[in-house]
């Protein structure tokens, strides 16, 4: 996921906090705008999602470090499709998939999120989206995805703490504001 700034060095990283890969380190590239979701925020998020994760199909949009998708796989998700446009970051996600031997459960699309096939979104049970802040991409993503998600899916979207999103078409299940972030757990309204 991408935060506003990254103080990580190329050898710095974060750890998976639960499941079969608990305590495994994910190295974070030193790239402008790459900002992994902090451990405490991920822990809260996965506490919210725990009933839905086992056997779920995950879509990790704007994947960045891949921390959310890797965490979901560690906790029992069946599959995860990572979507990351930056080729160097996508290659890094691919190396983590191989290192954790998740290639049978993970797929990487090195694409712009808005160009992925609708079927990828339609089949996702849980969708993570942490687009770059302050560019209106969070709202653009919500507008783009709302007619593609199935009724029982859950959508997690992160945006800047002071960014206001039009959540029409979604029910708010949970919200969290921390640091520079707002985190929303949503489900589509029929």
N, C-alpha and C positions, 0 to 999 in steps of 0.2 A: 504494500500500500504506500501511498505517497503522502508525506507530511510536507509542511512548508519548507523546512530546511533539514539538512542532514548533517549531524556532527560526527557521523560514523566515519572511520577510516576504512579502507578497503578490506582490512582484516577484522573489523568490528562486526558485531552481529547481534542478533536477538535469539531467544530460545523458544522452542515450542513448549507450551506450558501444560499440556495434558495429553493423555492417550498413549498409544504405543510408541510414539517418538518423543515422549516427554523428556525435556532437558536437551534435546538435540539442537545444535546451533545452526542457525541460518545466517550465513554471511550476508552483509548488506553492502552493495556497491556504493562507492563514494560518487554519487551523481546528484546534480542540482535537482531539487524537487522530490527526491526519493525520501520518503518519510514513513517508515514502518509504523503500523498501529502499535502503540505502547502496550506492554504486558498487562497492565491493570485494565486497560480498556478491552483488550482481547479476552481477558478472563471474564469480565462482566458480560461481554457479548456472547461468549460460548456458554456461560451459565444460562442465559436467556434461550439459546438455541438447542441446548442439550437434548430435549425430547425429540427434536426434528432431525438430528444429524445421523444417527445410525441408519445405514443403507441409503442415504440421500444422494442425489445428483447435485453437485455444487458447480456454480459458475462464478469464477473470481475475475471480475472485470477490472481493468486498470490495475493489474495484479502487482506490479512493483516487485517487492521482495518475495511475493508469493506466500507470505506468512499466514494469511487467513485461509487460503485453500489448503496449505500444508497442515495447518492446525486441524481443519475439518477432516482431512484424510486420517490424521493421527487419531482422531476421536471416533472413527468408524464410518465416515461417509464412504459410499461405494465408489463414486467417481468424482473427479474435479476437472473442469476445463478452465485453464488459466488463459486469460486474454491480456497480452501486453504488446504494445505497439513498438516500443524501443527495442531494436534488435539485440543490443548488448545486454539489456536487462532480461529479455526473453531467453537468451542463451544461458544466463545465470540461473533462471528458474529451471530450465531444462537440466542443467547440471545437478541441481538439488533433487529433482525428480529421480534422476539416475542414482545419485548418491544414497537416497533413502529407499531405492528399489521400488518405486511407486509407478513405474512405466505402464503396468497393466491397469492401473486405476486413474491415471492422470493423462491429460491431453493438453498440449500447448498450442494456442493460435497466436502467431506473431502478426497481429492485425490491429487495425483501428477497431475499437469496440463497435462502432456504428456501422461497420461493414461485415460483421459476422452473420451467418445465416440465422434466420428466425428460429429454425428448429433447435438450435443450441439453447436459446432462451426458453422456448416452449417446454423443453424437457427438464429444465432446472427446477429443483425443489427449493434450493436456497441460492440467492444471488447476492454476491458481495460487490459493491461498487464504491471505490474511493478515488474519484477523479481528481485531477489537479484543482486546487481551490482558486477562487477569484476570477474564473473565466466563464462562469455560467454553465459549466459542463455538467454539474450535478443536476440542475434543472433540465437541461437538454436530455440527459440520460433518463430521468424520470418520465419525461414526455415520450421519449422514444420507446421505453420498455413497457409502459403501462398496458398496451394492447397485446403484448406478446407473452406475458406471464400467465401461468395457469392459476386457477382459483385457490389452490392449496399451497402455493409457493410463498416463501418469505423473502423479502428484499431488505438488505442492510445497505444503507447509503450513508456515507460520511461527507460532510461539507464543513466549510468554515463556520466557526461558532456564531458569527454575526450574520451569516447568510440565511435568508428566508427562502424556503422552498414552497412552491405550490404543490401540495400533496393530494390534489384532487384525483380521485380514483383509487386512493389507498387509505387504509385504516392504520392509524398509529398504534402499534402494540407496546413499544417501549421507546424511550428517548434518553440520551445521556449527553451532557455538555461537560467537556473537560478541556483544559488548556486552550488550544486553538480550534478544537473539534466540536462538531455536533454529530452524534451518531443516532440514526433513526432505524428502528426495526419496524417494517411495514408489511402489510398483506393487502392484496388487491381486493377491492369491493366489487361484487358482482353487479 
